Amino acid sequence: MDKNLMLEEDVIAAWVRLTGLLKNTRLTDGLQYNEAIIMNIVYRKYREDGVGEVSFKDLVTETSMLKSLVNRTIDSLVKRGLLERYSGEIDRRTSFVRPVRDNLHAYLELHERTLDMVHQIVEIIGRDDAEAFVRLSNKLAKVLLS
């Protein structure tokens, strides 16, 4: 087998194992996988600015989910009291979400379990490989999402 093709097959296999691990572990107990993804994006923004306002368009772009799936996921998180949805002040057609601060603790309990698992991964692979993973993942996302 061609070395390049073998490497490409290995990348696919590694990708499948990693996404399977993320989707099928009990990491997101209490939330559907897509809910956990949306909450992670909103929480990351909340950590940056203390508000956590994210546009619907940005969620679609960052997750690569269909608009209808992002909409259903947001509706579910709003119903659970984790997010609130609102329209933009300048352009009412623009939709935003932000976390409900009083209920953020419910997400953070789940997030702590994720952080514990990631801490174990960093311990296993080492800080340098973890930083390389982040750098490469961000590089791929930037190219593949543009």
Secondary structure, 3 states (H helix, E strand, C coil): CCHHHHHHHHHHHHHHHHHHHHHHCHHHCCCCHHHHHHHHHHHHHHHHHCCCCEEHHHHHHHHCCCHHHHHHHHHHHHHCCCEEEEECCCCCCCEEEEECHHHHHHHHHHHHHHHHHHHHHHHHHCHHHHHHHHHHHHHHHHHHCC
